[in-house]
Amino acid sequence: MEELLIQINKLYELNFTSYEKVTMGFLSDNYFLSNGKTKFFLKKYRFDNSSRIAEVHASKKYFADGGIPIILPVSLLDGKTFFEYKNAYYALFPFVEGKHIERGELTETAIVSLGQMLGRIHLLGKESKLVIDDRFKIENEEKTFKKIDDILIKISENTFPNDFDKTALENVQTKKKLLLENTMTFESLGLDCDHLIHGDYLDHNVFFDENDNVKWVFDLEKTNYSPRTYELFRSMVYGILSADVTDIDLENARKYIDAYSSVYPISKDEIRRGLQLYFVKTIHGFWVESEHYLKGNTRVDHFLFEDHKRIKYLSENLDMLIDAFTK
């Protein structure tokens, strides 16, 4: 890190004298840097493709230019917004003050503000002409079932399976069964990849102000062109609904969708198809299991238990959710 700090000082002329590793995050190693007067955030990208980082930064600028409070990267002396060091890519961001509000603690004001901000993002994203290669997609079934088989083999190799292994096995088997029964496809649902989206719009990727309104939006590393409903319902499920869905959760979810629709109206038919699309995408997803068993990354393990409860709930209550949000 000392050598990296020297390189950063050459690129930015900010005379950093200290650093502190950020403890949050699951796939990246990030740092707080200080020159004794000002604090900055150094992001190490997980991408090894500079073109993808250029797309992400272009998306950030597009949304910021359109009035979305995006935290933008600091420019280097040569005008670029990221740099390469020892086969990895980095960008420097200003350190921004703001508060996080965790799921389960979101106030009504925070829920409404989150929904309205996402509506603003999608309204702007609908007009985007940026060239972004990444598009929403659902992995083809051949690859999905191959992944399932690879994960099941790894699980079976554990002579003494622990709670994680047992839950992973049940989760994979549940999704496999749902995949075999599923008849819906992305194509059959008729939703277009016609919006530039944030990609990971959740409570932990925004800062709130003292009145619980969204103050800053960040982490657009998953930005892509997608049906807007996928992000709407992904953010709703992860950000508003607890693993054990309660009546209060459902009421908050309605408030979230209503707040979104007050900015960017959405039809009942699009809500129905969007929820179905989210379900189909979810049963194709094995992120935690793949990270754990195929890549050896255990930092995301704790997501498994909620994911397991979530997929069981969705499989048993999808029609109820559609009815609840289209009345």
C-alpha positions as CSV (number, residue, x, y, z in Angstrom):
1,M,0.0,0.0,0.0
2,E,2.9,2.4,0.7
3,E,4.0,2.0,-3.0
4,L,0.5,2.6,-4.2
5,L,0.3,5.8,-2.0
6,I,3.4,7.1,-3.7
7,Q,1.9,6.5,-7.1
8,I,-1.3,8.2,-6.2
9,N,0.5,11.3,-5.0
10,K,2.3,11.5,-8.3
11,L,-1.0,11.2,-10.2
12,Y,-3.1,13.6,-8.2
13,E,-0.5,15.8,-6.3
14,L,-2.6,15.6,-3.1
15,N,0.2,14.6,-0.8
16,F,-1.5,11.8,1.0
17,T,0.2,10.8,4.3
18,S,-2.1,8.2,5.8
19,Y,-4.5,5.5,4.8
20,E,-7.1,3.2,6.4
21,K,-8.6,0.1,4.9
22,V,-12.4,0.2,4.6
23,T,-13.9,-2.8,6.4
24,M,-17.2,-2.8,4.5
25,G,-17.5,-4.5,1.1
26,F,-17.5,-8.0,-0.1
27,L,-15.7,-8.1,-3.4
28,S,-13.3,-5.1,-3.3
29,D,-10.5,-3.7,-1.2
30,N,-11.0,0.0,-0.6
31,Y,-9.2,2.7,1.5
32,F,-9.7,6.0,3.1
33,L,-6.8,8.4,2.3
34,S,-5.9,11.6,4.1
35,N,-3.4,14.4,3.5
36,G,-3.9,15.7,7.0
37,K,-6.6,18.2,5.9
38,T,-8.9,16.4,3.5
39,K,-10.2,12.8,3.4
40,F,-10.8,10.8,0.2
41,F,-12.1,7.4,-0.7
42,L,-10.0,5.1,-2.9
43,K,-11.9,2.4,-4.7
44,K,-10.2,-0.6,-6.2
45,Y,-12.4,-2.0,-9.0
46,R,-13.0,-5.7,-9.3
47,F,-13.0,-5.3,-13.1
48,D,-9.9,-6.1,-15.2
49,N,-11.5,-4.3,-18.2
50,S,-10.8,-0.6,-18.5
51,S,-13.6,-0.2,-21.0
52,R,-16.1,-1.3,-18.4
53,I,-14.8,1.2,-15.9
54,A,-15.1,3.9,-18.5
55,E,-18.7,2.9,-19.0
56,V,-19.4,3.1,-15.3
57,H,-17.8,6.6,-15.0
58,A,-19.7,7.8,-18.1
59,S,-23.0,6.6,-16.5
60,K,-22.1,8.4,-13.3
61,K,-21.5,11.7,-15.2
62,Y,-24.6,11.2,-17.3
63,F,-26.8,10.9,-14.2
64,A,-25.0,13.7,-12.3
65,D,-25.4,16.0,-15.3
66,G,-29.1,15.2,-15.2
67,G,-29.5,16.3,-11.6
68,I,-29.0,13.0,-9.7
69,P,-26.7,13.5,-6.7
70,I,-24.0,11.1,-7.8
71,I,-20.6,11.1,-6.1
72,L,-18.2,11.6,-9.0
73,P,-14.6,10.5,-9.2
74,V,-11.7,13.0,-8.8
75,S,-9.9,13.8,-12.0
76,L,-6.2,12.9,-12.3
77,L,-3.7,15.6,-13.4
78,D,-4.1,14.3,-17.0
79,G,-7.9,14.6,-16.8
80,K,-8.7,10.9,-16.6
81,T,-10.9,9.6,-13.8
82,F,-9.2,6.2,-13.0
83,F,-5.8,4.7,-13.2
84,E,-4.1,1.3,-13.4
85,Y,-1.5,0.0,-10.9
86,K,-0.1,-3.5,-10.9
87,N,-2.9,-5.0,-13.1
88,A,-5.7,-3.4,-11.0
89,Y,-7.8,-0.3,-11.6
90,Y,-8.5,2.4,-9.0
91,A,-10.4,5.7,-8.7
92,L,-10.3,8.4,-6.1
93,F,-13.5,9.9,-4.8
94,P,-14.2,12.8,-2.3
95,F,-15.1,11.6,1.1
96,V,-18.8,12.5,1.6
97,E,-20.6,12.8,4.9
98,G,-24.0,11.2,5.1
99,K,-25.9,8.6,7.1
100,H,-26.9,5.1,6.3
101,I,-30.3,3.8,7.4
102,E,-30.4,0.0,7.5
103,R,-33.3,-2.1,6.1
104,G,-35.8,-2.6,8.9
105,E,-35.0,0.9,10.3
106,L,-36.1,2.9,7.2
107,T,-38.6,5.6,8.1
108,E,-41.5,6.4,5.9
109,T,-39.7,9.5,4.7
110,A,-36.7,7.4,3.7
111,I,-38.8,4.9,1.9
112,V,-40.6,7.6,-0.1
113,S,-37.4,9.4,-0.9
114,L,-35.8,6.2,-2.1
115,G,-38.7,5.4,-4.3
116,Q,-38.8,8.9,-5.7
117,M,-35.1,9.0,-6.4
118,L,-35.2,5.7,-8.3
119,G,-38.1,7.2,-10.4
120,R,-35.9,10.1,-11.2
121,I,-33.0,7.8,-12.1
122,H,-35.1,5.7,-14.4
123,L,-36.8,8.8,-16.1
124,L,-33.3,10.0,-17.0
125,G,-32.1,6.5,-17.9
126,K,-35.0,6.2,-20.4
127,E,-33.4,9.0,-22.4
128,S,-29.8,7.8,-22.3
129,K,-27.9,7.4,-25.5
130,L,-24.7,6.3,-23.9
131,V,-23.0,3.3,-25.5
132,I,-23.0,0.7,-22.7
133,D,-22.4,-2.9,-23.7
134,D,-23.8,-4.5,-20.5
135,R,-27.4,-5.5,-20.9
136,F,-29.9,-7.3,-18.6
137,K,-29.8,-11.0,-19.3
138,I,-30.9,-14.3,-17.8
139,E,-28.3,-17.0,-18.1
140,N,-29.3,-19.8,-20.4
141,E,-30.6,-23.0,-18.8
142,E,-27.7,-25.1,-20.0
143,K,-25.1,-22.9,-18.2
144,T,-27.4,-22.6,-15.1
145,F,-27.8,-26.4,-14.7
146,K,-24.1,-26.9,-15.3
147,K,-23.5,-24.4,-12.4
148,I,-26.0,-26.2,-10.3
149,D,-24.2,-29.5,-10.9
150,D,-20.8,-28.0,-10.1
151,I,-22.1,-26.6,-6.8
152,L,-23.8,-29.8,-5.8
153,I,-20.6,-31.8,-6.4
154,K,-18.7,-29.4,-4.1
155,I,-21.4,-29.7,-1.4
156,S,-21.3,-33.5,-1.6
157,E,-17.6,-33.5,-0.9
158,N,-18.2,-32.2,2.6
159,T,-18.2,-35.2,4.8
160,F,-19.5,-33.3,7.8
161,P,-21.8,-30.6,6.3
162,N,-22.4,-27.5,8.5
163,D,-25.5,-25.3,8.6
164,F,-24.3,-23.3,5.6
165,D,-23.8,-26.5,3.6
166,K,-27.3,-27.8,4.5
167,T,-29.0,-24.5,3.7
168,A,-27.0,-24.2,0.4
169,L,-28.1,-27.7,-0.6
170,E,-31.7,-27.0,0.1
171,N,-31.5,-23.6,-1.6
172,V,-30.0,-25.1,-4.8
173,Q,-32.4,-27.9,-4.9
174,T,-35.3,-25.5,-4.4
175,K,-34.2,-23.3,-7.3
176,K,-33.5,-26.3,-9.5
177,K,-37.1,-27.6,-8.9
178,L,-38.5,-24.1,-9.7
179,L,-36.4,-23.9,-12.8
180,L,-37.7,-27.2,-14.1
181,E,-41.3,-26.1,-13.4
182,N,-40.9,-22.6,-14.8
183,T,-42.4,-21.7,-18.2
184,M,-41.8,-17.9,-18.2
185,T,-38.8,-16.4,-20.1
186,F,-37.4,-12.9,-20.5
187,E,-38.6,-12.9,-24.1
188,S,-42.2,-14.1,-23.3
189,L,-42.6,-11.4,-20.7
190,G,-42.1,-8.7,-23.4
191,L,-40.0,-6.2,-21.4
192,D,-37.3,-4.3,-23.2
193,C,-33.8,-3.3,-22.0
194,D,-34.7,0.3,-22.6
195,H,-33.5,2.1,-19.4
196,L,-30.0,2.8,-18.2
197,I,-30.3,1.8,-14.6
198,H,-28.2,2.2,-11.4
199,G,-27.8,-1.6,-11.2
200,D,-27.5,-2.0,-7.5
201,Y,-29.9,0.6,-6.1
202,L,-30.3,-0.2,-2.4
203,D,-30.2,1.6,0.9
204,H,-26.5,0.8,1.5
205,N,-25.6,2.6,-1.8
206,V,-27.1,5.9,-0.8
207,F,-26.5,8.4,2.0
208,F,-29.4,10.1,3.7
209,D,-29.5,13.7,5.1
210,E,-30.6,14.6,8.6
211,N,-34.3,14.6,7.5
212,D,-34.0,11.0,6.0
213,N,-34.1,12.2,2.4
214,V,-31.6,10.7,-0.1
215,K,-28.6,13.0,-0.2
216,W,-26.1,11.1,-2.3
217,V,-26.1,8.0,-4.6
218,F,-23.1,6.0,-5.3
219,D,-21.7,2.6,-6.5
220,L,-22.9,2.3,-10.1
221,E,-20.6,-0.6,-10.9
222,K,-23.5,-2.7,-12.1
223,T,-25.1,0.0,-14.3
224,N,-26.5,-1.5,-17.5
225,Y,-29.5,-1.3,-19.8
226,S,-32.4,-3.1,-18.4
227,P,-36.2,-3.2,-18.0
228,R,-36.8,-0.6,-15.3
229,T,-39.1,-3.0,-13.4
230,Y,-36.2,-5.4,-12.7
231,E,-34.4,-2.8,-10.6
232,L,-37.6,-1.5,-9.1
233,F,-38.5,-4.9,-7.7
234,R,-34.9,-6.0,-6.9
235,S,-34.5,-2.8,-4.8
236,M,-37.9,-3.4,-3.2
237,V,-37.2,-7.0,-2.2
238,Y,-33.7,-6.4,-0.9
239,G,-34.3,-3.0,0.6
240,I,-37.9,-3.1,1.9
241,L,-38.9,-6.7,2.5
242,S,-37.4,-8.6,5.4
243,A,-36.6,-12.3,5.0
244,D,-39.7,-13.0,7.1
245,V,-42.1,-10.8,5.2
246,T,-44.6,-9.0,7.5
247,D,-47.7,-7.0,6.9
248,I,-45.7,-3.9,7.7
249,D,-43.1,-4.9,5.0
250,L,-45.9,-5.2,2.4
251,E,-47.3,-1.8,3.4
252,N,-43.8,-0.2,3.1
253,A,-43.4,-1.9,-0.3
254,R,-46.6,-0.3,-1.5
255,K,-45.4,3.1,-0.3
256,Y,-42.1,2.5,-2.1
257,I,-43.9,1.7,-5.4
258,D,-46.4,4.5,-5.0
259,A,-43.5,7.0,-4.4
260,Y,-41.7,5.7,-7.5
261,S,-44.9,5.9,-9.6
262,S,-45.5,9.5,-8.4
263,V,-42.4,10.4,-10.3
264,Y,-42.4,7.9,-13.1
265,P,-45.9,6.3,-13.5
266,I,-46.0,2.5,-14.0
267,S,-49.0,0.5,-15.2
268,K,-50.5,-2.5,-13.5
269,D,-49.5,-4.7,-16.4
270,E,-45.9,-3.6,-16.2
271,I,-45.8,-4.3,-12.5
272,R,-47.1,-7.8,-13.1
273,R,-44.6,-8.6,-15.8
274,G,-41.8,-6.9,-13.8
275,L,-42.5,-9.1,-10.7
276,Q,-42.5,-12.2,-12.9
277,L,-39.3,-11.2,-14.5
278,Y,-37.7,-10.6,-11.1
279,F,-38.8,-14.1,-10.0
280,V,-37.4,-15.7,-13.1
281,K,-34.1,-13.9,-12.7
282,T,-33.9,-14.9,-9.0
283,I,-34.3,-18.6,-9.6
284,H,-31.4,-18.5,-12.1
285,G,-29.2,-16.8,-9.4
286,F,-26.6,-18.7,-7.5
287,W,-24.2,-15.8,-6.5
288,V,-23.5,-16.8,-2.9
289,E,-23.2,-20.5,-3.6
290,S,-20.9,-19.8,-6.6
291,E,-18.7,-17.4,-4.6
292,H,-18.4,-19.9,-1.7
293,Y,-18.0,-23.2,-3.5
294,L,-16.6,-22.3,-6.8
295,K,-14.5,-19.2,-6.0
296,G,-13.6,-19.8,-2.4
297,N,-15.0,-16.4,-1.3
298,T,-16.7,-16.7,2.1
299,R,-17.3,-13.0,2.7
300,V,-20.8,-13.3,1.2
301,D,-21.8,-16.4,3.1
302,H,-24.2,-14.5,5.4
303,F,-26.5,-13.6,2.5
304,L,-27.4,-17.2,1.9
305,F,-29.9,-17.6,4.7
306,E,-31.9,-14.6,3.7
307,D,-31.8,-15.6,0.1
308,H,-33.1,-19.1,1.0
309,K,-36.1,-17.6,2.9
310,R,-36.6,-15.1,0.1
311,I,-36.9,-17.6,-2.7
312,K,-39.3,-19.8,-0.7
313,Y,-41.5,-16.8,0.0
314,L,-41.5,-15.6,-3.6
315,S,-42.2,-19.1,-5.0
316,E,-45.2,-19.4,-2.6
317,N,-46.5,-15.8,-2.8
318,L,-45.7,-14.4,-6.2
319,D,-49.4,-14.2,-7.3
320,M,-50.3,-12.6,-3.9
321,L,-47.6,-9.9,-4.4
322,I,-48.8,-9.2,-7.9
323,D,-52.4,-8.8,-6.6
324,A,-51.2,-6.6,-3.7
325,F,-49.3,-4.2,-6.0
326,T,-51.8,-4.0,-8.8
327,K,-55.0,-3.3,-6.9
